[in-house]
Amino acid sequence: MNKKDIQEHKVVASQMNWDDLAEIIMLSETEVEKLEEHLKKHEIEEYNTIIDIYEVEKALRVDSYRCVNSLFGFEYGVDYVSNWNDEY
């Protein structure tokens, strides 16, 4: 996977909604687990790179909500996660 491919995945990840982001992470993890014995080492590394890109985007979103979503002393993303689409 070259730098252009990685950058394209980052752009796509940044434009996804929460549900699609979660789905792509789960499907990619499941797919690599099922195909692991049939894939070559570099193919597994590419899957892991893609998963990492989407996980970083997920972490960035959780961090951005952390400060503005403090209710009753609880912080969203730290003490609880109520819903992937929680926009409060």
MMTF fields as JSON, N, C-alpha, C and O atoms, coordinates in Angstrom:
{
  "mmtfVersion": "1.0.0",
  "mmtfProducer": "UNKNOWN",
  "numBonds": 351,
  "numAtoms": 352,
  "numGroups": 88,
  "numChains": 1,
  "numModels": 1,
  "chainsPerModel": [1],
  "groupsPerChain": [88],
  "chainIdList": ["A"],
  "bondAtomList": [4, 2, 8, 6, 12, 10, 16, 14, 20, 18, 24, 22, 28, 26, 32, 30, 36, 34, 40, 38, 44, 42, 48, 46, 52, 50, 56, 54, 60, 58, 64, 62, 68, 66, 72, 70, 76, 74, 80, 78, 84, 82, 88, 86, 92, 90, 96, 94, 100, 98, 104, 102, 108, 106, 112, 110, 116, 114, 120, 118, 124, 122, 128, 126, 132, 130, 136, 134, 140, 138, 144, 142, 148, 146, 152, 150, 156, 154, 160, 158, 164, 162, 168, 166, 172, 170, 176, 174, 180, 178, 184, 182, 188, 186, 192, 190, 196, 194, 200, 198, 204, 202, 208, 206, 212, 210, 216, 214, 220, 218, 224, 222, 228, 226, 232, 230, 236, 234, 240, 238, 244, 242, 248, 246, 252, 250, 256, 254, 260, 258, 264, 262, 268, 266, 272, 270, 276, 274, 280, 278, 284, 282, 288, 286, 292, 290, 296, 294, 300, 298, 304, 302, 308, 306, 312, 310, 316, 314, 320, 318, 324, 322, 328, 326, 332, 330, 336, 334, 340, 338, 344, 342, 348, 346],
  "bondOrderList": [1, 1, 1, 1, 1, 1, 1, 1, 1, 1, 1, 1, 1, 1, 1, 1, 1, 1, 1, 1, 1, 1, 1, 1, 1, 1, 1, 1, 1, 1, 1, 1, 1, 1, 1, 1, 1, 1, 1, 1, 1, 1, 1, 1, 1, 1, 1, 1, 1, 1, 1, 1, 1, 1, 1, 1, 1, 1, 1, 1, 1, 1, 1, 1, 1, 1, 1, 1, 1, 1, 1, 1, 1, 1, 1, 1, 1, 1, 1, 1, 1, 1, 1, 1, 1, 1, 1],
  "groupList": [{"groupName": "MET", "atomNameList": ["N", "CA", "C", "O"], "elementList": ["N", "C", "C", "O"], "formalChargeList": [0, 0, 0, 0], "bondAtomList": [1, 0, 2, 1, 3, 2], "bondOrderList": [1, 1, 2], "singleLetterCode": "M", "chemCompType": "L-PEPTIDE LINKING"}, {"groupName": "ASN", "atomNameList": ["N", "CA", "C", "O"], "elementList": ["N", "C", "C", "O"], "formalChargeList": [0, 0, 0, 0], "bondAtomList": [1, 0, 2, 1, 3, 2], "bondOrderList": [1, 1, 2], "singleLetterCode": "N", "chemCompType": "L-PEPTIDE LINKING"}, {"groupName": "LYS", "atomNameList": ["N", "CA", "C", "O"], "elementList": ["N", "C", "C", "O"], "formalChargeList": [0, 0, 0, 0], "bondAtomList": [1, 0, 2, 1, 3, 2], "bondOrderList": [1, 1, 2], "singleLetterCode": "K", "chemCompType": "L-PEPTIDE LINKING"}, {"groupName": "ASP", "atomNameList": ["N", "CA", "C", "O"], "elementList": ["N", "C", "C", "O"], "formalChargeList": [0, 0, 0, 0], "bondAtomList": [1, 0, 2, 1, 3, 2], "bondOrderList": [1, 1, 2], "singleLetterCode": "D", "chemCompType": "L-PEPTIDE LINKING"}, {"groupName": "ILE", "atomNameList": ["N", "CA", "C", "O"], "elementList": ["N", "C", "C", "O"], "formalChargeList": [0, 0, 0, 0], "bondAtomList": [1, 0, 2, 1, 3, 2], "bondOrderList": [1, 1, 2], "singleLetterCode": "I", "chemCompType": "L-PEPTIDE LINKING"}, {"groupName": "GLN", "atomNameList": ["N", "CA", "C", "O"], "elementList": ["N", "C", "C", "O"], "formalChargeList": [0, 0, 0, 0], "bondAtomList": [1, 0, 2, 1, 3, 2], "bondOrderList": [1, 1, 2], "singleLetterCode": "Q", "chemCompType": "L-PEPTIDE LINKING"}, {"groupName": "GLU", "atomNameList": ["N", "CA", "C", "O"], "elementList": ["N", "C", "C", "O"], "formalChargeList": [0, 0, 0, 0], "bondAtomList": [1, 0, 2, 1, 3, 2], "bondOrderList": [1, 1, 2], "singleLetterCode": "E", "chemCompType": "L-PEPTIDE LINKING"}, {"groupName": "HIS", "atomNameList": ["N", "CA", "C", "O"], "elementList": ["N", "C", "C", "O"], "formalChargeList": [0, 0, 0, 0], "bondAtomList": [1, 0, 2, 1, 3, 2], "bondOrderList": [1, 1, 2], "singleLetterCode": "H", "chemCompType": "L-PEPTIDE LINKING"}, {"groupName": "VAL", "atomNameList": ["N", "CA", "C", "O"], "elementList": ["N", "C", "C", "O"], "formalChargeList": [0, 0, 0, 0], "bondAtomList": [1, 0, 2, 1, 3, 2], "bondOrderList": [1, 1, 2], "singleLetterCode": "V", "chemCompType": "L-PEPTIDE LINKING"}, {"groupName": "ALA", "atomNameList": ["N", "CA", "C", "O"], "elementList": ["N", "C", "C", "O"], "formalChargeList": [0, 0, 0, 0], "bondAtomList": [1, 0, 2, 1, 3, 2], "bondOrderList": [1, 1, 2], "singleLetterCode": "A", "chemCompType": "L-PEPTIDE LINKING"}, {"groupName": "SER", "atomNameList": ["N", "CA", "C", "O"], "elementList": ["N", "C", "C", "O"], "formalChargeList": [0, 0, 0, 0], "bondAtomList": [1, 0, 2, 1, 3, 2], "bondOrderList": [1, 1, 2], "singleLetterCode": "S", "chemCompType": "L-PEPTIDE LINKING"}, {"groupName": "TRP", "atomNameList": ["N", "CA", "C", "O"], "elementList": ["N", "C", "C", "O"], "formalChargeList": [0, 0, 0, 0], "bondAtomList": [1, 0, 2, 1, 3, 2], "bondOrderList": [1, 1, 2], "singleLetterCode": "W", "chemCompType": "L-PEPTIDE LINKING"}, {"groupName": "LEU", "atomNameList": ["N", "CA", "C", "O"], "elementList": ["N", "C", "C", "O"], "formalChargeList": [0, 0, 0, 0], "bondAtomList": [1, 0, 2, 1, 3, 2], "bondOrderList": [1, 1, 2], "singleLetterCode": "L", "chemCompType": "L-PEPTIDE LINKING"}, {"groupName": "THR", "atomNameList": ["N", "CA", "C", "O"], "elementList": ["N", "C", "C", "O"], "formalChargeList": [0, 0, 0, 0], "bondAtomList": [1, 0, 2, 1, 3, 2], "bondOrderList": [1, 1, 2], "singleLetterCode": "T", "chemCompType": "L-PEPTIDE LINKING"}, {"groupName": "TYR", "atomNameList": ["N", "CA", "C", "O"], "elementList": ["N", "C", "C", "O"], "formalChargeList": [0, 0, 0, 0], "bondAtomList": [1, 0, 2, 1, 3, 2], "bondOrderList": [1, 1, 2], "singleLetterCode": "Y", "chemCompType": "L-PEPTIDE LINKING"}, {"groupName": "ARG", "atomNameList": ["N", "CA", "C", "O"], "elementList": ["N", "C", "C", "O"], "formalChargeList": [0, 0, 0, 0], "bondAtomList": [1, 0, 2, 1, 3, 2], "bondOrderList": [1, 1, 2], "singleLetterCode": "R", "chemCompType": "L-PEPTIDE LINKING"}, {"groupName": "CYS", "atomNameList": ["N", "CA", "C", "O"], "elementList": ["N", "C", "C", "O"], "formalChargeList": [0, 0, 0, 0], "bondAtomList": [1, 0, 2, 1, 3, 2], "bondOrderList": [1, 1, 2], "singleLetterCode": "C", "chemCompType": "L-PEPTIDE LINKING"}, {"groupName": "PHE", "atomNameList": ["N", "CA", "C", "O"], "elementList": ["N", "C", "C", "O"], "formalChargeList": [0, 0, 0, 0], "bondAtomList": [1, 0, 2, 1, 3, 2], "bondOrderList": [1, 1, 2], "singleLetterCode": "F", "chemCompType": "L-PEPTIDE LINKING"}, {"groupName": "GLY", "atomNameList": ["N", "CA", "C", "O"], "elementList": ["N", "C", "C", "O"], "formalChargeList": [0, 0, 0, 0], "bondAtomList": [1, 0, 2, 1, 3, 2], "bondOrderList": [1, 1, 2], "singleLetterCode": "G", "chemCompType": "PEPTIDE LINKING"}],
  "groupTypeList": [0, 1, 2, 2, 3, 4, 5, 6, 7, 2, 8, 8, 9, 10, 5, 0, 1, 11, 3, 3, 12, 9, 6, 4, 4, 0, 12, 10, 6, 13, 6, 8, 6, 2, 12, 6, 6, 7, 12, 2, 2, 7, 6, 4, 6, 6, 14, 1, 13, 4, 4, 3, 4, 14, 6, 8, 6, 2, 9, 12, 15, 8, 3, 10, 14, 15, 16, 8, 1, 10, 12, 17, 18, 17, 6, 14, 18, 8, 3, 14, 8, 10, 1, 11, 1, 3, 6, 14],
  "groupIdList": [1, 2, 3, 4, 5, 6, 7, 8, 9, 10, 11, 12, 13, 14, 15, 16, 17, 18, 19, 20, 21, 22, 23, 24, 25, 26, 27, 28, 29, 30, 31, 32, 33, 34, 35, 36, 37, 38, 39, 40, 41, 42, 43, 44, 45, 46, 47, 48, 49, 50, 51, 52, 53, 54, 55, 56, 57, 58, 59, 60, 61, 62, 63, 64, 65, 66, 67, 68, 69, 70, 71, 72, 73, 74, 75, 76, 77, 78, 79, 80, 81, 82, 83, 84, 85, 86, 87, 88],
  "secStructList": [7, 7, 2, 2, 2, 2, 2, 2, 2, 2, 2, 2, 2, 2, 2, 1, 7, 2, 2, 2, 2, 2, 2, 2, 2, 2, 2, 2, 2, 2, 2, 2, 2, 2, 2, 6, 6, 6, 1, 7, 2, 2, 2, 2, 2, 2, 2, 2, 2, 2, 2, 2, 2, 2, 2, 2, 2, 2, 2, 2, 2, 2, 2, 2, 2, 2, 6, 6, 7, 3, 3, 6, 6, 3, 3, 5, 6, 6, 6, 5, 7, 7, 7, 6, 6, 7, 7, 7],
  "xCoordList": [0.856, 0.0, 0.905, 1.799, 0.656, 1.491, 0.869, -0.229, 1.597, 1.149, -0.159, -0.986, -0.352, -1.59, -2.794, -3.834, -2.651, -3.733, -4.061, -5.227, -3.018, -3.214, -3.949, -4.878, -3.54, -4.184, -5.648, -6.51, -5.93, -7.318, -8.172, -9.314, -7.631, -8.371, -8.628, -9.693, -7.657, -7.843, -8.962, -9.766, -9.012, -10.071, -11.433, -12.392, -11.511, -12.772, -13.203, -14.374, -12.282, -12.605, -13.124, -14.058, -12.525, -12.943, -14.336, -14.98, -14.813, -16.128, -17.227, -18.399, -16.874, -17.868, -18.638, -18.126, -19.872, -20.606, -20.184, -19.472, -20.618, -20.188, -20.514, -19.679, -21.717, -22.134, -21.259, -20.82, -21.009, -20.176, -18.74, -18.095, -18.251, -16.895, -16.772, -15.818, -17.734, -17.715, -17.831, -17.143, -18.703, -18.915, -17.656, -17.316, -16.964, -15.767, -14.671, -13.918, -14.573, -13.576, -13.897, -13.025, -15.149, -15.532, -15.418, -14.917, -15.878, -15.805, -14.364, -14.033, -13.519, -12.109, -11.418, -10.651, -11.691, -11.091, -11.565, -10.773, -12.853, -13.412, -12.84, -12.493, -12.744, -12.246, -10.795, -10.435, -9.966, -8.56, -8.403, -7.512, -9.25, -9.196, -9.574, -8.93, -10.62, -11.073, -10.078, -9.899, -9.438, -8.551, -7.08, -6.23, -6.774, -5.384, -4.508, -3.361, -5.025, -4.217, -4.007, -3.12, -4.806, -4.69, -3.962, -3.584, -3.771, -3.143, -1.633, -1.116, -0.95, 0.488, 0.744, -0.146, 1.966, 2.3, 2.032, 1.469, 2.419, 2.208, 0.72, 0.321, -0.102, -1.547, -2.166, -3.057, -1.699, -2.173, -1.769, -2.548, -0.542, -0.077, -0.921, -1.181, -1.347, -2.208, -3.568, -4.086, -4.144, -5.401, -5.218, -6.047, -4.129, -3.886, -3.667, -4.067, -3.042, -2.856, -4.202, -4.447, -5.069, -6.41, -7.187, -7.824, -7.139, -7.834, -7.297, -8.074, -5.986, -5.38, -5.845, -6.095, -5.963, -6.415, -7.81, -8.071, -8.708, -10.074, -10.157, -10.988, -9.314, -9.273, -8.781, -9.278, -7.811, -7.314, -8.428, -8.6, -9.177, -10.304, -11.331, -11.857, -11.618, -12.567, -12.051, -12.812, -10.771, -10.182, -10.212, -10.46, -9.96, -10.024, -11.429, -11.592, -12.424, -13.809, -14.162, -14.796, -13.763, -14.045, -13.359, -13.958, -12.111, -11.402, -12.072, -12.105, -12.602, -13.248, -14.547, -14.944, -15.209, -16.437, -16.162, -17.019, -15.004, -14.691, -14.915, -15.499, -14.479, -14.573, -15.975, -16.395, -16.696, -18.0, -19.138, -20.26, -18.895, -19.98, -19.83, -19.989, -19.537, -19.427, -20.769, -21.203, -21.409, -22.688, -22.562, -22.175, -22.877, -22.86, -21.507, -21.454, -20.442, -19.116, -18.612, -17.485, -19.417, -18.987, -18.53, -19.114, -17.508, -17.023, -17.335, -17.023, -17.958, -18.258, -16.961, -15.997, -16.931, -15.744, -14.771, -13.855, -14.959, -14.08, -14.868, -14.507, -15.945, -16.733, -17.868, -18.292, -18.354, -19.429, -19.471, -18.989, -20.046, -20.361, -21.796, -22.113, -22.668, -24.09, -24.523, -25.404, -23.908, -24.364, -23.335, -22.784, -23.07, -22.125, -22.579, -21.747, -23.883, -24.401, -24.801, -25.527, -24.35, -24.682, -24.05, -22.825, -24.871, -24.359, -24.509, -24.515, -24.629, -24.768, -23.434, -23.347],
  "yCoordList": [-1.166, 0.0, 1.233, 1.368, 2.114, 3.301, 4.47, 4.361, 5.589, 6.758, 7.323, 7.813, 7.257, 7.762, 6.95, 7.517, 5.625, 4.757, 5.057, 5.126, 5.231, 5.526, 6.855, 6.96, 7.862, 9.17, 9.084, 9.729, 8.305, 8.135, 7.482, 7.888, 6.482, 5.838, 6.825, 6.801, 7.693, 8.693, 9.665, 10.035, 10.074, 10.991, 10.312, 10.903, 9.081, 8.334, 8.161, 8.361, 7.798, 7.601, 8.885, 8.85, 10.013, 11.286, 11.7, 12.509, 11.166, 11.536, 10.553, 10.808, 9.445, 8.428, 8.84, 9.565, 8.369, 8.557, 7.461, 6.529, 7.574, 6.641, 5.19, 4.304, 4.949, 3.571, 2.929, 1.788, 3.663, 3.125, 2.911, 1.935, 3.817, 3.691, 2.434, 1.668, 2.234, 1.04, -0.226, -1.216, -0.185, -1.362, -1.737, -2.916, -0.752, -1.055, -1.62, -2.496, -1.137, -1.672, -3.121, -3.986, -3.384, -4.749, -5.717, -6.83, -5.303, -6.188, -6.475, -7.604, -5.474, -5.67, -6.607, -7.481, -6.426, -7.316, -8.751, -9.69, -8.917, -10.252, -10.895, -12.076, -10.12, -10.649, -11.092, -12.159, -10.298, -10.671, -11.907, -12.723, -12.055, -13.252, -14.499, -15.54, -14.391, -15.54, -15.931, -17.113, -14.939, -15.198, -15.278, -15.47, -15.134, -15.042, -16.192, -15.971, -17.387, -18.533, -18.569, -19.273, -17.824, -17.807, -16.573, -16.527, -15.582, -14.341, -14.392, -15.1, -13.626, -13.468, -12.413, -11.641, -12.393, -11.483, -10.027, -9.288, -9.601, -8.203, -7.872, -6.728, -8.855, -8.626, -8.435, -7.605, -9.196, -9.033, -7.66, -6.994, -7.242, -5.92, -4.809, -3.796, -4.989, -3.988, -3.903, -2.808, -5.055, -5.057, -4.329, -3.502, -4.637, -4.008, -2.503, -1.738, -2.08, -0.65, 0.03, 1.107, -0.597, -0.038, 0.03, 1.043, -1.022, -1.041, 0.072, 0.771, 0.246, 1.298, 2.687, 3.539, 2.925, 4.228, 4.536, 5.644, 3.55, 3.773, 3.847, 4.579, 3.107, 3.18, 4.557, 5.096, 5.117, 6.454, 7.477, 8.361, 7.361, 8.281, 8.144, 9.144, 6.915, 6.692, 7.341, 7.996, 7.163, 7.743, 9.272, 9.913, 9.85, 11.308, 11.826, 12.861, 11.109, 11.534, 11.413, 12.307, 10.331, 10.16, 11.268, 11.836, 11.582, 12.66, 14.006, 14.822, 14.253, 15.543, 15.678, 16.792, 14.568, 14.615, 14.672, 15.103, 14.251, 14.088, 15.358, 15.291, 16.5, 17.74, 18.327, 18.882, 18.215, 18.868, 18.004, 18.493, 16.78, 15.881, 15.393, 14.202, 16.257, 15.887, 16.155, 17.302, 15.107, 15.222, 14.599, 13.438, 15.346, 14.85, 14.241, 13.258, 14.812, 14.348, 13.173, 12.722, 12.671, 11.573, 12.127, 13.084, 11.547, 11.99, 10.952, 9.771, 11.407, 10.545, 9.978, 10.715, 8.683, 8.038, 7.575, 6.804, 8.034, 7.609, 6.749, 5.6, 7.305, 6.599, 5.786, 4.788, 6.193, 5.447, 5.802, 6.855, 4.922, 5.204, 4.767, 3.581, 5.738, 5.417, 4.955, 4.104, 5.51, 5.191, 5.714, 6.796, 4.974, 5.426, 6.736, 7.54, 6.969, 8.164, 9.254, 10.179, 9.161, 10.154, 11.484, 11.591, 12.501, 13.779, 14.867, 16.045, 14.533, 15.534, 16.073, 16.933],
  "zCoordList": [0.0, 0.0, 0.0, 0.836, -0.944, -1.048, -0.277, 0.268, -0.247, 0.517, -0.019, 0.751, -1.33, -1.925, -1.443, -1.107, -1.41, -0.922, 0.537, 0.926, 1.328, 2.749, 2.906, 3.707, 2.152, 2.228, 1.791, 2.388, 0.77, 0.311, 1.395, 1.612, 2.071, 3.171, 4.307, 4.923, 4.584, 5.641, 5.285, 6.141, 4.034, 3.589, 3.691, 4.187, 3.225, 3.289, 4.742, 5.067, 5.606, 7.021, 7.653, 8.453, 7.301, 7.895, 7.442, 8.109, 6.326, 5.795, 6.175, 5.901, 6.795, 7.168, 8.412, 9.265, 8.503, 9.746, 10.728, 10.355, 11.962, 13.01, 12.672, 12.854, 12.184, 11.893, 10.825, 10.975, 9.753, 8.679, 9.144, 8.762, 9.96, 10.49, 11.354, 11.216, 12.232, 13.085, 12.248, 12.499, 11.257, 10.418, 9.639, 9.548, 9.078, 8.298, 9.196, 8.772, 10.415, 11.348, 11.681, 11.612, 12.04, 12.42, 11.252, 11.414, 10.079, 8.913, 8.508, 8.146, 8.567, 8.205, 9.187, 8.783, 10.476, 11.476, 11.291, 11.378, 11.038, 10.832, 9.574, 9.575, 8.509, 7.245, 7.36, 6.862, 8.002, 8.124, 9.012, 8.776, 10.02, 10.866, 10.073, 10.202, 9.251, 8.472, 7.383, 7.091, 6.788, 5.655, 6.03, 5.16, 7.292, 7.725, 7.231, 6.841, 7.245, 6.819, 5.309, 4.826, 4.562, 3.103, 2.567, 1.397, 3.429, 2.999, 3.192, 4.056, 2.368, 2.527, 3.594, 3.951, 4.092, 5.178, 4.81, 5.618, 3.616, 3.229, 3.079, 3.3, 2.708, 2.6, 3.985, 4.16, 4.953, 6.332, 6.86, 7.543, 6.538, 6.966, 6.35, 7.0, 5.109, 4.468, 5.162, 5.384, 5.502, 6.256, 7.576, 7.955, 8.276, 9.57, 9.436, 10.314, 8.355, 8.107, 7.907, 8.45, 7.133, 6.904, 8.214, 8.506, 8.989, 10.283, 11.171, 11.821, 11.207, 12.021, 11.6, 12.453, 10.305, 9.808, 10.342, 10.812, 10.267, 10.719, 12.245, 12.782, 12.94, 14.4, 14.865, 15.854, 14.153, 14.489, 14.313, 15.152, 13.235, 13.014, 14.13, 14.619, 14.534, 15.629, 16.913, 17.627, 17.207, 18.415, 18.38, 19.401, 17.212, 17.078, 17.377, 18.022, 16.91, 17.155, 18.628, 19.188, 19.252, 20.679, 21.47, 22.383, 21.13, 21.819, 21.617, 22.539, 20.437, 20.186, 20.978, 21.319, 21.275, 22.065, 23.562, 24.333, 23.969, 25.382, 26.183, 27.264, 25.702, 26.476, 26.497, 27.512, 25.409, 25.322, 25.837, 25.968, 26.122, 26.522, 27.949, 28.216, 28.833, 30.229, 30.91, 31.013, 31.364, 32.059, 33.436, 33.561, 34.447, 35.812, 36.192, 36.931, 35.7, 36.06, 35.246, 35.45, 34.334, 33.479, 32.143, 31.635, 31.581, 30.285, 29.227, 29.383, 28.143, 27.013, 26.467, 26.259, 26.236, 25.697, 26.766, 26.479, 27.994, 29.079, 30.053, 30.306, 30.6, 31.595, 30.99, 31.573, 29.85, 29.198, 27.723, 27.306, 26.957, 25.561, 25.367, 25.452, 25.105, 25.048, 23.667, 23.546, 22.617, 21.28, 20.287, 20.488, 19.229, 18.203, 17.596, 17.177, 17.54, 16.875, 17.867, 17.502, 19.088, 20.098, 19.715, 19.654, 19.457, 19.004, 20.05, 19.692, 21.312, 22.36, 22.747, 23.623]
}
